[in-house]
Amino acid sequence: VAAQKCRKRKLNAILNLEEDVCNLQTQKESLKKEHSQCSKSINQIKQKLNNLYHDIFSRLRDDQGRPVNPRQYVIHCSSNGSVFIIPKHLAKSEQNQDNRKE
């Protein structure tokens, strides 16, 4: 009788583990789908941001009316909501200062 109960407990444990594995596989597939959707959303946002960046720079002009070179300048958004166009070398030094502060 004791051996029979032991076998029954072991069988129940195996069945529970198989059920857990099945649930985890379902959860894994769900997470894969969610990850894929998030990646697509991120790529769409990156593309929209890139388009906006190019649109902004296509409209910008310097003091002499020449187009602003996007390779030399970056768009900088401050914490108060202000937006500036600054030279890349200044943006890099500002990022270094911000990193040191953190």
C-alpha distance (Angstrom), angle and dihedral (degrees) to the residues before:
residue distance angle dihedral
V1 . . .
A2 3.82 . .
A3 3.80 91.1 .
Q4 3.79 90.3 47.9
K5 3.83 91.1 51.9
C6 3.79 90.5 47.0
R7 3.81 91.4 51.8
K8 3.82 90.0 47.9
R9 3.83 91.7 50.7
K10 3.80 90.8 48.0
L11 3.82 91.1 48.8
N12 3.82 90.9 49.1
A13 3.81 89.8 49.1
I14 3.81 90.4 51.1
L15 3.81 91.5 48.4
N16 3.81 90.8 49.6
L17 3.79 91.1 49.3
E18 3.82 91.3 49.0
E19 3.81 89.1 51.1
D20 3.81 89.8 49.3
V21 3.81 90.7 50.6
C22 3.80 90.7 50.5
N23 3.82 91.5 49.4
L24 3.80 91.4 47.9
Q25 3.81 91.4 49.9
T26 3.81 89.6 52.0
Q27 3.79 90.4 48.4
K28 3.83 90.3 48.1
E29 3.81 91.5 53.6
S30 3.79 90.4 47.8
L31 3.81 91.0 50.8
K32 3.82 90.6 48.0
K33 3.82 89.9 54.4
E34 3.80 91.3 46.8
H35 3.81 90.7 48.8
S36 3.79 90.6 50.3
Q37 3.81 91.5 50.2
C38 3.81 91.3 48.1
S39 3.80 91.0 49.9
K40 3.80 90.7 50.9
S41 3.81 90.7 49.0
I42 3.79 91.8 48.9
N43 3.81 91.0 49.7
Q44 3.81 91.0 49.6
I45 3.80 91.5 49.5
K46 3.82 90.7 47.6
Q47 3.81 89.9 51.2
K48 3.81 92.1 48.6
L49 3.79 90.8 48.3
N50 3.80 90.9 48.4
N51 3.82 90.5 50.1
L52 3.80 90.6 48.7
Y53 3.80 90.9 48.4
H54 3.82 91.4 52.2
D55 3.80 91.8 44.4
I56 3.81 91.9 52.2
F57 3.79 93.4 47.9
S58 3.81 92.3 45.9
R59 3.82 88.5 59.8
L60 3.81 98.7 42.5
R61 3.80 121.2 99.4
D62 3.79 131.7 -175.5
D63 3.82 125.4 -130.1
Q64 3.81 91.4 -77.6
G65 3.82 93.4 49.0
R66 3.79 95.4 -105.3
P67 3.81 120.3 137.6
V68 3.82 114.7 -94.8
N69 3.80 112.0 -113.9
P70 3.84 109.3 -122.5
R71 3.82 89.1 -155.4
Q72 3.80 90.3 64.1
Y73 3.81 100.8 38.5
V74 3.78 138.1 47.4
I75 3.77 134.3 -160.7
H76 3.80 110.9 -113.2
C77 3.80 123.2 -165.5
S78 3.78 115.9 -162.3
S79 3.78 125.5 -148.7
N80 3.81 91.6 -103.9
G81 3.82 92.1 58.0
S82 3.80 98.0 -100.1
V83 3.79 117.1 140.1
F84 3.81 122.4 -148.3
I85 3.77 136.6 178.1
I86 3.79 107.4 -137.4
P87 3.81 134.9 171.8
K88 3.79 113.1 -91.8
H89 3.80 94.0 -122.1
L90 3.82 89.8 58.0
A91 3.80 91.3 47.5
K92 3.80 90.8 53.3
S93 3.79 93.0 50.2
E94 3.82 90.0 47.0
Q95 3.81 90.6 51.3
N96 3.80 89.9 50.7
Q97 3.82 89.7 52.3
D98 3.81 91.0 48.7
N99 3.81 90.4 49.6
R100 3.80 90.7 51.3
K101 3.81 90.9 50.5
E102 3.80 91.3 52.8
